[in-house]
Amino acid sequence: MLRERSSTVRPRLGERQDSHRRRTQIAVSEGSPCGYSAAVEHPSLKDVAARAGVSFQTAGKVLNGKGRVAPETRRRILDAAGALGYVPNALARGLISRSTGTIGVIATDLSDTTLAQHIVGIEREARRQGRCVIIGSLDRTGSDCEEYLRLLLERRVDGIVVVAPVIESNARIGELLRRTVPTVSLHRIAGGGISTIMADDEQSGMLPTRHLLALGHRRVGMITGPRRRQVTLARTAGYRHGLEEAGIPYDEALVVEGDWEVAGGYSGAHRLLDRAPDLSALFVQNDMMGVGVLSALQHRGLRVPEDCAVVGCDDLPIASRTIPPLTSVRIPFVEIGEAATRMLAEQLGKERREPDHLVLPVSLRYRASTRTVTEGEEPGGSDFS
């Protein structure tokens, strides 16, 4: 489903235009609760000029922020624009500047809390820049990505932000993006050559492992995400690095694959504890699986953290509401979205676009699933961020 965050404006055919007003028709998107198209009158720049008693060119200078105009004249023009409710015509500006002021976003599964937070950041920064955002939501397989890319290009978006881990191995999409418009991805895309911004996913695995080892645990298991995913591989590498630092060998028997879902965490915890009942701690690669782990431990009559400590990842709102509250790695999802939009803005207008790569730091939020502490406290005075 393609979601456009601004109304689509089309000329109303066959209607006579008077000398001072342009009548247009707002096309209400399919599924709108309004269910109809309404004719709306929009004051033009000529209307503002006529009301202020100045020329079209003078009104344009003031409202476009260009050129010098006497203060009294400027005041009359701004007063006239305010009284009429004048809004600059972005389409007309685009014809001159060759910029539509829009950013396309290719995303998967908008119901996913982490991806939704990325998009919040993208839109927030786009608003600051005076741009609007069009979102194309892919299916779970990403098979419709080429179609959405075509639709976004037809709408002449200035650039694209990719928030779709499902296409990270799709070399064809990577090639299409490299050949079309400036692009920033929140995941590495096969073939390279595309700017990226992401969290330090290896640290996301290393910090919780170090934390659990510092608390005295030596049998630390892990439930991963789908093993083909880049984020899974990076967090697993961090877990292994943390073990190696402490001189503890990596044991494949203490690692099971999950699916990012609550059910995957629940079943994964049972599989691990059936295989290694002496486990005293678990690192779970996302919070939703962490919720499932807490449920599985309760089902087995195990206390958290006394019998088994648990650390999640993402620091979703639910992490602070579980029983006990879940220690978790904070991923700066909103900040990543904002930074992606800024990075894209820097690329716009450049003839030669060398890819940029930015990694944002993560931190650990300490809660009662690892020990009884005040939220945010650093155990033992150590720095784990």
DRENROVO-447793 format. One record per residue (C-alpha): x, y, z; residue number from 0. Coordinates in Angstrom, 3 decimals. Example, Ala and Ser with C-alpha at 12.3 -4.5 7.8 and 13.67 -1.06 7.14 Angstrom:
REM DRENROVO-447793
{r {12.300,-4.500,7.800},0}
{r {13.670,-1.060,7.140},1}
END
This chain:
REM DRENROVO-447793
{r {0.000,0.000,0.000},0}
{r {1.437,3.374,-1.025},1}
{r {0.788,6.042,1.581},2}
{r {1.134,9.658,0.582},3}
{r {1.336,12.119,3.460},4}
{r {0.058,15.076,1.483},5}
{r {-3.153,15.472,-0.512},6}
{r {-3.053,14.873,-4.253},7}
{r {-4.154,18.043,-6.049},8}
{r {-5.610,17.877,-9.576},9}
{r {-7.119,20.634,-11.763},10}
{r {-10.895,20.427,-11.976},11}
{r {-11.611,20.093,-15.682},12}
{r {-14.327,22.031,-17.435},13}
{r {-14.665,24.616,-14.715},14}
{r {-14.322,28.268,-15.521},15}
{r {-11.646,30.003,-13.474},16}
{r {-12.216,33.581,-12.343},17}
{r {-9.433,36.148,-12.472},18}
{r {-8.565,35.973,-8.795},19}
{r {-9.204,32.367,-7.710},20}
{r {-8.018,28.955,-8.799},21}
{r {-10.504,26.190,-8.125},22}
{r {-8.989,22.770,-7.599},23}
{r {-10.232,19.382,-6.544},24}
{r {-8.684,17.403,-3.699},25}
{r {-8.608,13.699,-4.540},26}
{r {-9.343,11.898,-1.266},27}
{r {-7.283,8.715,-1.007},28}
{r {-9.018,5.357,-1.202},29}
{r {-10.333,4.237,2.158},30}
{r {-10.679,7.796,3.454},31}
{r {-13.495,8.205,5.996},32}
{r {-14.721,11.156,3.930},33}
{r {-15.398,8.983,0.908},34}
{r {-15.811,11.864,-1.534},35}
{r {-13.880,14.517,-3.420},36}
{r {-14.427,18.093,-2.365},37}
{r {-13.873,21.246,-4.401},38}
{r {-11.623,23.633,-2.513},39}
{r {-10.695,27.186,-3.402},40}
{r {-7.018,28.070,-3.041},41}
{r {-5.929,31.710,-3.137},42}
{r {-3.188,32.319,-5.666},43}
{r {-0.134,34.543,-5.559},44}
{r {-2.034,36.964,-7.817},45}
{r {-4.807,37.125,-5.202},46}
{r {-2.285,38.106,-2.538},47}
{r {-0.706,40.725,-4.816},48}
{r {-4.099,42.239,-5.651},49}
{r {-5.145,42.443,-2.003},50}
{r {-1.830,44.014,-0.971},51}
{r {-1.849,46.423,-3.929},52}
{r {1.524,45.297,-5.274},53}
{r {2.789,43.538,-8.363},54}
{r {2.839,39.771,-8.771},55}
{r {6.650,39.859,-8.807},56}
{r {6.892,41.840,-5.550},57}
{r {4.506,39.480,-3.755},58}
{r {6.563,36.550,-5.029},59}
{r {9.793,38.031,-3.655},60}
{r {8.343,38.334,-0.161},61}
{r {6.549,34.994,-0.023},62}
{r {9.518,33.130,-1.484},63}
{r {11.978,34.892,0.823},64}
{r {14.026,36.357,-2.030},65}
{r {14.932,39.936,-2.886},66}
{r {14.651,43.184,-0.958},67}
{r {11.290,44.822,-0.328},68}
{r {10.400,47.850,1.804},69}
{r {9.292,46.849,5.335},70}
{r {5.831,48.425,4.972},71}
{r {5.272,46.662,1.644},72}
{r {6.455,43.379,3.134},73}
{r {4.015,43.785,6.021},74}
{r {1.074,44.422,3.653},75}
{r {1.938,41.340,1.600},76}
{r {2.274,39.080,4.646},77}
{r {-0.972,40.444,6.104},78}
{r {-2.747,39.788,2.805},79}
{r {-1.361,36.253,2.604},80}
{r {-2.476,35.541,6.164},81}
{r {-5.954,36.952,5.605},82}
{r {-6.453,34.879,2.458},83}
{r {-4.924,31.712,3.895},84}
{r {-2.382,31.596,1.084},85}
{r {-0.195,28.475,0.859},86}
{r {2.717,28.357,-1.630},87}
{r {2.224,25.971,-4.545},88}
{r {4.840,23.243,-4.084},89}
{r {4.145,21.809,-7.533},90}
{r {4.847,25.126,-9.221},91}
{r {8.015,25.578,-7.195},92}
{r {9.089,22.094,-8.195},93}
{r {8.861,22.933,-11.881},94}
{r {11.363,25.735,-11.323},95}
{r {13.691,24.042,-8.842},96}
{r {13.366,20.540,-10.345},97}
{r {12.655,19.313,-6.824},98}
{r {9.312,17.992,-5.593},99}
{r {10.188,18.315,-1.919},100}
{r {9.204,14.692,-1.321},101}
{r {11.085,11.729,0.100},102}
{r {10.075,8.168,-0.679},103}
{r {10.312,5.508,2.017},104}
{r {10.404,1.806,1.155},105}
{r {9.445,-0.078,4.308},106}
{r {8.316,-3.500,5.434},107}
{r {5.574,-4.310,7.942},108}
{r {4.563,-0.962,9.442},109}
{r {3.083,-2.858,12.399},110}
{r {6.664,-3.617,13.502},111}
{r {7.394,-1.240,16.388},112}
{r {11.075,-0.846,15.546},113}
{r {10.445,0.032,11.893},114}
{r {7.629,2.378,12.890},115}
{r {10.038,4.280,15.172},116}
{r {12.490,4.640,12.284},117}
{r {9.701,6.188,10.193},118}
{r {8.754,8.563,13.022},119}
{r {12.327,9.864,12.886},120}
{r {12.337,10.100,9.088},121}
{r {9.101,12.111,9.043},122}
{r {10.131,14.338,11.944},123}
{r {13.340,15.423,10.222},124}
{r {11.595,15.715,6.843},125}
{r {9.114,18.174,8.390},126}
{r {11.982,20.246,9.744},127}
{r {13.359,20.408,6.208},128}
{r {9.974,21.336,4.723},129}
{r {9.629,18.020,2.895},130}
{r {6.819,15.492,2.820},131}
{r {7.108,11.712,2.904},132}
{r {5.516,9.018,0.743},133}
{r {5.623,5.514,2.216},134}
{r {5.504,2.278,0.245},135}
{r {4.803,-0.686,2.545},136}
{r {6.108,-3.971,1.123},137}
{r {4.766,-7.445,1.740},138}
{r {6.689,-9.792,4.034},139}
{r {8.778,-11.201,1.181},140}
{r {9.629,-7.865,-0.436},141}
{r {8.601,-9.258,-3.826},142}
{r {6.707,-6.049,-4.656},143}
{r {9.718,-3.788,-4.065},144}
{r {10.344,-3.072,-7.761},145}
{r {6.718,-2.025,-8.189},146}
{r {6.901,0.423,-5.284},147}
{r {10.227,1.768,-6.484},148}
{r {8.653,2.460,-9.885},149}
{r {5.672,4.220,-8.266},150}
{r {7.950,6.415,-6.168},151}
{r {10.071,7.325,-9.187},152}
{r {6.919,8.180,-11.176},153}
{r {6.061,10.641,-8.411},154}
{r {9.500,12.206,-8.903},155}
{r {10.637,11.806,-5.302},156}
{r {13.881,13.641,-4.584},157}
{r {15.386,10.647,-2.801},158}
{r {14.578,7.383,-1.048},159}
{r {15.142,5.982,2.435},160}
{r {15.038,2.189,2.671},161}
{r {13.681,0.665,5.899},162}
{r {13.281,-2.857,4.567},163}
{r {15.611,-5.554,5.925},164}
{r {13.759,-8.099,3.809},165}
{r {15.495,-6.760,0.664},166}
{r {19.031,-6.508,2.081},167}
{r {20.175,-9.477,-0.045},168}
{r {18.396,-8.296,-3.225},169}
{r {21.221,-7.264,-5.578},170}
{r {18.807,-6.236,-8.355},171}
{r {17.067,-3.699,-6.111},172}
{r {20.457,-2.433,-5.016},173}
{r {21.455,-1.847,-8.641},174}
{r {18.171,-0.053,-9.433},175}
{r {18.597,2.255,-6.444},176}
{r {22.189,3.070,-7.372},177}
{r {21.101,4.052,-10.913},178}
{r {18.089,6.210,-10.033},179}
{r {17.854,8.675,-7.123},180}
{r {19.915,9.422,-4.001},181}
{r {19.275,6.652,-1.492},182}
{r {20.038,6.003,2.165},183}
{r {19.396,2.568,3.633},184}
{r {19.047,1.529,7.255},185}
{r {20.463,-1.864,6.263},186}
{r {23.300,-2.881,3.968},187}
{r {21.983,-3.823,0.530},188}
{r {23.710,-6.398,-1.661},189}
{r {26.203,-4.900,-4.104},190}
{r {27.176,-1.941,-1.918},191}
{r {27.437,1.599,-3.257},192}
{r {24.463,2.841,-1.196},193}
{r {24.774,5.102,1.833},194}
{r {23.868,3.421,5.112},195}
{r {23.094,4.422,8.663},196}
{r {22.498,1.887,11.400},197}
{r {23.043,1.037,15.027},198}
{r {26.219,-0.643,16.224},199}
{r {24.728,-4.130,16.121},200}
{r {27.927,-5.872,17.182},201}
{r {27.930,-3.760,20.354},202}
{r {24.283,-4.780,20.791},203}
{r {25.542,-8.321,21.301},204}
{r {28.719,-7.482,23.189},205}
{r {27.250,-5.181,25.876},206}
{r {24.727,-7.669,27.315},207}
{r {27.278,-10.490,27.208},208}
{r {29.829,-8.404,29.107},209}
{r {27.146,-7.371,31.593},210}
{r {26.091,-10.950,32.341},211}
{r {29.685,-12.124,32.644},212}
{r {30.467,-9.223,34.994},213}
{r {27.654,-10.448,37.240},214}
{r {29.412,-13.803,37.527},215}
{r {27.509,-15.875,34.956},216}
{r {29.570,-18.384,32.977},217}
{r {26.880,-20.370,31.171},218}
{r {25.275,-17.674,29.030},219}
{r {22.909,-18.857,26.300},220}
{r {21.554,-16.850,23.368},221}
{r {18.392,-16.835,21.255},222}
{r {19.109,-15.231,17.883},223}
{r {16.963,-13.738,15.174},224}
{r {16.714,-15.465,11.771},225}
{r {20.300,-16.463,10.998},226}
{r {20.287,-15.108,7.439},227}
{r {19.768,-11.542,8.695},228}
{r {22.700,-9.125,8.932},229}
{r {21.597,-7.850,12.342},230}
{r {21.531,-11.415,13.673},231}
{r {25.045,-12.099,12.431},232}
{r {26.368,-8.853,13.922},233}
{r {24.752,-9.399,17.341},234}
{r {26.028,-12.972,17.367},235}
{r {29.541,-11.711,16.589},236}
{r {29.278,-9.343,19.563},237}
{r {28.166,-12.191,21.837},238}
{r {31.124,-14.309,20.725},239}
{r {33.528,-11.409,21.206},240}
{r {32.240,-10.855,24.731},241}
{r {32.825,-14.512,25.582},242}
{r {36.310,-14.459,24.063},243}
{r {37.254,-11.397,26.149},244}
{r {36.442,-13.414,29.269},245}
{r {38.290,-16.504,28.043},246}
{r {35.075,-18.514,27.655},247}
{r {34.823,-20.674,24.518},248}
{r {31.823,-20.242,22.227},249}
{r {29.467,-23.221,22.569},250}
{r {27.048,-23.785,19.677},251}
{r {24.878,-25.890,21.991},252}
{r {24.011,-22.744,23.960},253}
{r {22.622,-20.922,20.920},254}
{r {19.236,-21.431,19.232},255}
{r {17.593,-19.580,16.350},256}
{r {14.448,-17.547,16.949},257}
{r {12.087,-15.530,14.768},258}
{r {11.762,-12.117,16.500},259}
{r {8.328,-13.138,17.855},260}
{r {7.116,-13.854,21.412},261}
{r {6.424,-17.475,20.491},262}
{r {9.971,-17.862,19.164},263}
{r {11.404,-16.703,22.483},264}
{r {9.113,-19.027,24.435},265}
{r {9.997,-22.128,22.415},266}
{r {13.668,-21.127,22.180},267}
{r {14.005,-20.885,25.966},268}
{r {12.480,-24.336,26.427},269}
{r {14.809,-25.830,23.806},270}
{r {17.877,-24.265,25.394},271}
{r {16.998,-25.294,28.941},272}
{r {16.117,-28.835,27.862},273}
{r {19.546,-29.018,26.252},274}
{r {21.501,-27.140,28.941},275}
{r {19.596,-27.050,32.247},276}
{r {22.593,-25.456,33.989},277}
{r {22.211,-22.182,32.054},278}
{r {22.153,-19.224,34.432},279}
{r {21.665,-16.379,31.938},280}
{r {20.178,-15.677,28.518},281}
{r {20.817,-12.955,25.957},282}
{r {17.813,-12.624,23.647},283}
{r {18.345,-10.688,20.412},284}
{r {15.120,-8.709,20.644},285}
{r {12.623,-7.724,23.323},286}
{r {9.609,-9.497,21.848},287}
{r {11.410,-12.832,22.143},288}
{r {12.510,-11.685,25.605},289}
{r {8.850,-11.509,26.641},290}
{r {8.455,-15.118,25.504},291}
{r {11.565,-16.144,27.456},292}
{r {10.192,-14.646,30.687},293}
{r {6.969,-16.581,30.166},294}
{r {8.854,-19.840,29.541},295}
{r {10.967,-19.402,32.668},296}
{r {7.863,-18.756,34.754},297}
{r {6.258,-21.876,33.247},298}
{r {9.275,-23.918,34.353},299}
{r {9.157,-22.483,37.863},300}
{r {12.417,-20.567,37.464},301}
{r {12.906,-17.179,39.113},302}
{r {14.287,-14.172,37.238},303}
{r {17.013,-13.138,37.912},304}
{r {17.792,-15.505,40.814},305}
{r {17.693,-18.709,38.724},306}
{r {18.189,-17.246,35.268},307}
{r {19.045,-13.673,34.290},308}
{r {17.677,-12.303,30.996},309}
{r {18.773,-9.438,28.734},310}
{r {16.769,-8.346,25.686},311}
{r {17.564,-5.966,22.864},312}
{r {15.826,-2.902,21.315},313}
{r {14.505,-1.387,24.583},314}
{r {10.917,-1.304,23.376},315}
{r {8.313,0.238,25.718},316}
{r {7.181,-3.254,26.733},317}
{r {10.634,-3.978,28.221},318}
{r {9.920,-1.707,31.192},319}
{r {6.478,-3.282,31.755},320}
{r {7.303,-6.981,31.952},321}
{r {7.532,-8.838,35.271},322}
{r {10.297,-8.377,36.157},323}
{r {11.226,-5.391,33.945},324}
{r {13.634,-6.472,31.224},325}
{r {17.230,-5.271,31.019},326}
{r {17.683,-4.356,27.354},327}
{r {20.005,-2.756,24.818},328}
{r {18.652,0.615,23.723},329}
{r {18.693,1.035,19.947},330}
{r {18.222,4.698,18.853},331}
{r {15.551,3.955,16.239},332}
{r {14.073,7.469,16.004},333}
{r {17.518,9.078,15.919},334}
{r {18.581,6.728,13.120},335}
{r {15.547,7.783,11.068},336}
{r {16.314,11.469,11.633},337}
{r {19.975,11.010,10.711},338}
{r {19.008,9.099,7.553},339}
{r {16.896,12.037,6.359},340}
{r {19.724,14.478,7.089},341}
{r {22.187,12.264,5.225},342}
{r {19.814,12.099,2.260},343}
{r {19.405,15.897,2.240},344}
{r {23.189,16.285,2.066},345}
{r {23.272,14.072,-1.022},346}
{r {20.550,15.909,-2.920},347}
{r {21.913,18.135,-5.640},348}
{r {25.348,16.542,-5.700},349}
{r {26.418,15.398,-9.154},350}
{r {28.767,12.760,-7.765},351}
{r {27.442,10.879,-4.762},352}
{r {29.991,8.855,-2.865},353}
{r {28.237,6.584,-0.351},354}
{r {28.406,7.587,3.306},355}
{r {28.287,5.108,6.173},356}
{r {27.361,6.059,9.725},357}
{r {27.056,3.833,12.812},358}
{r {25.253,5.139,15.916},359}
{r {26.165,3.893,19.402},360}
{r {23.884,1.770,21.579},361}
{r {23.621,1.547,25.371},362}
{r {22.356,-0.857,28.023},363}
{r {19.278,-0.114,30.133},364}
{r {19.582,-1.951,33.438},365}
{r {16.419,-3.405,34.962},366}
{r {15.446,-6.133,37.401},367}
{r {15.736,-9.089,35.006},368}
{r {19.476,-9.169,35.656},369}
{r {19.631,-7.825,39.204},370}
{r {17.635,-5.580,41.497},371}
{r {18.835,-2.108,40.543},372}
{r {17.467,1.352,40.009},373}
{r {16.669,1.745,36.315},374}
{r {19.622,3.241,34.468},375}
{r {22.133,2.421,37.231},376}
{r {25.478,1.064,36.110},377}
{r {26.288,-2.007,38.195},378}
{r {29.531,-1.841,40.123},379}
{r {30.258,1.615,38.712},380}
{r {31.377,0.071,35.416},381}
{r {30.716,1.758,32.103},382}
{r {28.778,-0.559,29.805},383}
{r {27.622,1.980,27.233},384}
END
